[in-house]
Amino acid sequence: MARAIDLSIAAGLLSGSGPAVRPRFGLIREAVYGDLPGPRRGELHLRCGQHLLAVSADPQAVVAHAQAAARDGRAAEAAPIARQAAAALLAADPCAAARVITELRRSLPSNDVGLESTAGDIELLLRAQHDQAGLEAAGQTLARTDNPAARATLQALAAQALIALGRPGEARHQPGAARKLRPSVHLL
């Protein structure tokens, strides 16, 4: 395989070196990419995202592969990769991190998102100062859970979002929020 890649680079069909090679011309890329069935493309994007995450590559590159895997039917498997990449983006680009979480939540059916993931998503949104998005995520999840512990956690997060939005009066109406409210949210 390495010899074939070297020959392709020498012939000008591929550019780059080592593990980072790509078709030099868009038409070649589209021809090869277009011939891959969706499930296979999803699998390859998932594997690329996992590899890039493992080698601490640029989180934006990880996100691109996670999102492509999700588009190709692997959203549930791509979700943890996207969440880890969003957490890595948070310090340098909180808006991008919040966008990743918002897009991820749109791509997953609501019943595929567990409480731990939802709470982590909301915490990341709050840390990125996307308080309205965090409040909406908490509200959507509260509407579909009857578990008292889960409800308490979500109500506390909703209260944090309301306080951050300058609506502390509404936060007092979140039952159990006062006991669970923390001065700051810690992710990871």
NORCORDA-V320012 format. One record per pair of residues at least 12 apart in sequence whose ideal C-beta (glycine too) atoms are under 10 Angstrom apart, sorted by the first residue. I is the first residue (numbers start at 0). GAP is how many residues later the second one is. D is the distance in Angstrom with one decimal. If there is no record, write none. Layout:
# NORCORDA-V320012
i: {I,I}
gap: {GAP,GAP}
d: {D,D}
This chain:
# NORCORDA-V320012
i: {4,4,4,4,5,7,7,7,7,8,8,10,11,11,12,12,13,13,18,18,18,18,18,19,19,35,36,37,37,37,37,38,38,38,39,40,40,40,40,40,40,41,41,41,41,41,41,41,41,41,41,42,42,42,42,42,43,43,43,43,43,44,44,44,44,44,44,44,44,44,44,44,44,45,45,45,45,45,45,45,45,45,45,46,46,47,47,47,47,47,47,47,47,48,48,48,48,48,48,48,48,48,48,48,48,48,48,48,48,48,48,49,49,49,49,49,49,49,49,49,50,51,51,51,51,51,52,52,52,52,52,52,52,52,55,56,56,57,57,57,58,58,58,58,58,58,58,58,58,58,58,58,58,59,59,59,59,59,59,59,60,61,61,61,61,61,61,61,61,62,62,62,62,62,62,62,62,62,62,62,62,62,62,63,64,64,64,64,65,65,65,65,65,65,65,65,65,65,65,65,65,66,66,66,66,66,66,66,68,68,69,69,69,69,69,69,70,74,74,74,74,74,74,75,75,75,75,75,77,77,77,78,78,78,78,78,78,78,78,79,79,80,81,81,81,81,81,81,82,82,82,82,82,82,82,82,82,83,84,84,84,85,85,85,85,85,85,85,85,85,85,85,85,85,86,86,86,86,86,86,86,86,87,87,88,88,88,89,89,89,89,89,90,92,93,93,93,93,93,93,94,94,94,95,96,96,96,96,96,96,97,97,97,97,97,97,97,97,97,97,98,98,98,99,99,99,100,100,100,100,100,100,100,100,100,100,100,100,101,101,101,101,101,101,101,103,103,104,104,104,104,104,104,104,104,104,104,109,109,109,109,110,112,112,112,112,113,113,114,114,114,114,114,114,114,114,115,115,116,117,117,117,117,117,117,117,117,117,117,118,118,118,118,118,118,118,118,118,118,119,119,119,120,120,120,120,120,120,120,121,121,121,121,121,121,121,121,121,121,121,121,121,121,121,122,122,122,122,122,122,122,122,123,123,123,123,124,124,124,124,124,125,125,125,125,125,125,125,125,126,126,126,126,127,128,129,129,130,130,130,130,130,130,130,130,131,131,131,132,133,133,133,133,133,133,133,133,134,134,134,134,134,134,134,134,134,134,135,135,136,136,136,136,137,137,137,137,137,137,137,137,137,137,137,138,138,138,139,140,140,140,140,141,141,141,141,141,147,148,150,150,150,151,151,151,151,151,151,152,152,152,153,153,153,153,154,154,154,154,154,154,154,154,154,154,155,155,155,155,155,155,155,155,155,155,156,156,156,156,156,156,157,157,157,157,157,158,158,158,158,158,158,158,158,158,158,159,159,159,159,159,159,159,159,160,161,161,162,162}
gap: {12,13,14,16,15,13,15,16,20,12,15,13,12,13,12,15,14,15,29,32,33,36,38,37,41,36,35,33,34,35,36,33,34,35,32,27,28,30,31,32,33,26,27,28,29,30,31,32,33,35,36,26,29,30,31,34,21,24,25,28,30,19,20,21,22,23,24,25,26,27,29,33,36,19,20,22,23,24,26,28,31,32,35,18,22,13,14,16,17,18,20,21,33,12,13,14,15,16,17,18,19,20,21,25,28,29,31,32,33,35,36,12,15,16,19,27,28,30,31,34,14,12,13,14,29,33,12,13,27,28,29,31,32,35,32,28,31,27,30,31,23,25,26,27,28,29,30,31,33,34,37,38,41,25,28,29,32,33,36,40,24,19,20,22,23,24,26,27,38,15,18,19,21,22,23,25,26,33,34,36,37,40,41,21,13,16,17,20,12,13,14,15,16,17,18,19,20,34,37,38,41,14,15,18,33,36,37,40,12,13,12,33,34,36,37,38,36,29,31,32,33,34,37,31,32,33,36,37,26,29,30,25,26,28,29,33,34,38,42,24,37,23,18,19,21,22,25,26,14,17,18,21,34,37,38,41,104,104,12,15,19,12,13,14,15,16,17,18,34,35,38,39,42,101,13,14,33,36,37,40,100,101,12,100,12,35,39,34,37,38,97,98,36,35,30,31,33,34,35,36,33,34,35,32,27,28,30,31,33,90,23,26,27,28,29,30,31,32,35,36,29,31,34,21,24,28,16,19,20,21,22,23,24,27,29,32,33,36,19,23,26,28,31,34,35,13,17,12,13,16,17,20,28,31,32,35,36,30,31,33,34,33,24,27,28,31,27,36,26,30,32,34,35,36,38,39,34,37,24,19,20,22,23,24,27,32,35,36,39,18,19,22,31,34,35,37,38,66,68,65,67,68,12,13,16,17,20,36,66,12,13,14,15,16,19,31,32,34,35,36,38,39,63,65,34,37,59,61,62,63,64,65,13,61,63,64,12,13,32,36,60,12,31,34,35,38,58,59,61,57,58,59,60,59,35,31,34,29,30,31,32,33,34,35,36,29,32,33,28,23,24,26,27,28,30,31,51,22,23,24,25,26,27,29,30,32,35,22,25,17,20,21,24,15,16,17,18,19,20,21,22,23,24,36,15,19,22,14,12,13,16,17,12,13,15,16,32,28,27,23,24,25,22,23,24,25,27,28,23,24,27,20,22,23,26,16,18,19,20,21,22,23,24,25,26,15,18,20,21,22,23,24,25,26,29,17,20,23,24,25,28,12,13,15,16,19,12,13,14,15,16,17,18,19,21,22,14,17,20,21,22,23,24,25,13,12,15,14,18}
d: {9.3,9.5,9.9,5.9,9.7,7.9,8.7,8.9,9.5,6.8,8.7,9.5,6.0,8.7,7.6,6.2,8.5,9.9,9.9,8.2,9.7,8.7,9.9,9.4,9.7,9.0,9.1,8.6,4.8,6.0,9.5,6.9,6.1,8.0,8.4,7.3,8.2,8.7,4.7,9.0,9.2,7.6,4.9,8.0,7.7,3.1,5.1,4.0,9.0,8.3,8.1,7.8,8.1,9.5,7.0,9.1,8.6,8.9,8.3,8.8,10.0,8.4,4.6,7.5,8.3,4.1,3.9,8.5,8.4,6.4,7.3,7.6,9.6,7.4,7.8,8.8,4.2,9.1,8.6,5.1,5.6,5.9,7.3,8.5,8.7,8.5,8.6,9.0,4.4,9.2,8.5,8.4,9.7,8.4,5.3,8.1,8.2,3.6,4.6,8.9,8.2,6.2,9.8,9.5,9.4,6.5,9.8,4.5,7.9,9.4,7.8,8.8,8.5,9.2,9.5,9.2,9.4,9.4,6.2,9.8,8.7,9.1,6.5,9.3,8.7,8.4,9.0,8.6,9.2,5.7,9.7,5.8,6.5,8.3,8.0,9.3,9.7,9.1,9.1,9.5,9.7,8.4,4.3,7.5,8.5,4.2,4.5,9.2,8.2,8.4,8.1,8.3,8.4,7.8,9.6,7.3,10.0,8.4,7.1,9.2,8.6,6.3,7.8,7.6,3.9,9.3,7.6,9.1,9.5,9.6,8.4,6.0,9.9,4.7,7.3,9.4,7.5,8.0,9.3,8.9,5.3,8.8,9.2,9.2,8.0,7.6,9.3,9.0,4.2,7.8,8.8,4.4,4.0,8.8,9.0,6.4,9.4,8.2,9.7,7.9,9.6,9.7,7.0,9.8,8.1,6.8,8.2,7.8,7.7,8.9,7.5,8.5,7.5,9.7,4.7,8.1,7.9,8.0,9.8,4.7,5.4,8.4,7.7,9.4,6.7,8.8,5.5,9.3,8.1,8.2,9.4,5.9,9.2,8.1,6.1,8.0,7.9,7.0,9.6,9.9,8.2,9.8,5.6,7.9,8.1,4.8,8.8,9.8,9.8,8.0,7.3,7.0,7.0,6.6,7.3,7.8,9.7,9.2,8.4,6.5,9.8,7.9,8.5,4.0,5.3,9.7,9.7,7.6,9.5,8.5,6.0,9.6,8.7,9.5,9.4,9.5,8.4,9.8,6.6,9.4,6.1,5.9,10.0,9.8,9.9,9.5,9.0,6.4,6.2,6.3,7.3,9.2,9.4,9.0,8.9,9.5,7.1,3.7,6.5,7.9,6.8,8.8,7.8,8.8,6.2,8.6,8.2,5.2,8.8,9.8,9.7,7.2,5.5,9.6,8.9,4.0,8.1,4.1,6.5,8.9,9.0,8.8,9.6,9.8,8.7,9.7,10.0,8.8,5.0,8.8,9.8,5.5,5.9,8.0,8.2,7.8,9.2,8.3,8.8,7.6,9.9,7.5,5.8,9.4,8.6,9.3,7.5,9.3,8.4,6.3,9.8,9.3,8.7,9.3,6.4,8.5,9.9,6.7,7.8,9.2,6.5,7.7,9.0,9.3,7.5,9.8,9.8,9.5,7.4,7.1,7.4,8.5,4.7,9.7,7.0,7.8,9.6,9.4,9.9,6.5,8.0,8.6,4.9,9.8,9.1,8.6,9.0,7.5,8.9,9.4,8.7,8.6,8.5,5.6,7.2,9.3,6.5,9.5,9.7,9.9,6.5,8.7,9.1,8.1,6.0,9.6,9.3,9.8,9.7,4.6,8.4,9.4,5.1,5.5,8.1,9.2,7.7,9.9,4.7,8.3,8.6,7.6,8.4,9.9,7.0,8.8,9.8,9.9,4.4,7.6,4.9,9.4,10.0,8.6,5.5,9.5,6.6,9.3,9.2,8.1,9.6,9.5,7.1,5.9,6.1,6.6,9.1,5.3,9.1,8.4,5.9,8.6,6.1,9.9,7.4,9.2,9.7,8.1,4.6,8.1,8.7,4.2,4.9,9.2,9.6,7.4,9.2,6.5,8.6,6.7,8.0,7.7,4.5,9.8,8.2,9.3,9.3,8.4,5.8,9.5,9.0,3.8,6.5,8.7,6.8,9.0,9.6,9.5,8.7,8.9,8.4,9.1,8.9,9.1,4.9,7.7,9.0,5.0,4.0,9.0,9.0,6.5,9.5,9.2,8.4,6.6,9.3,9.6,9.5,5.5,9.2,9.4,4.9,7.0,9.6,7.1,9.4,8.5,9.7,9.8,8.2,7.5,9.3,8.0,4.3,8.0,7.6,5.7,9.0,9.9,6.7,9.0,9.7,9.6,9.6,9.3,9.5,4.2,6.1,5.4,4.9,9.8,9.8,7.3,9.4,9.5,7.2,7.0,4.9,8.6,7.8,3.3,5.4,7.5,9.7,9.2,8.7,8.4,9.2,9.6,7.7,8.9,7.7,9.9,5.5,7.2,4.0,8.0,8.8,4.3,9.8,9.0,3.5,7.8,8.0,5.6,9.4,8.2,9.3,6.4,7.5,9.4,9.0,6.6,9.8,7.3,8.7,9.4,8.0}
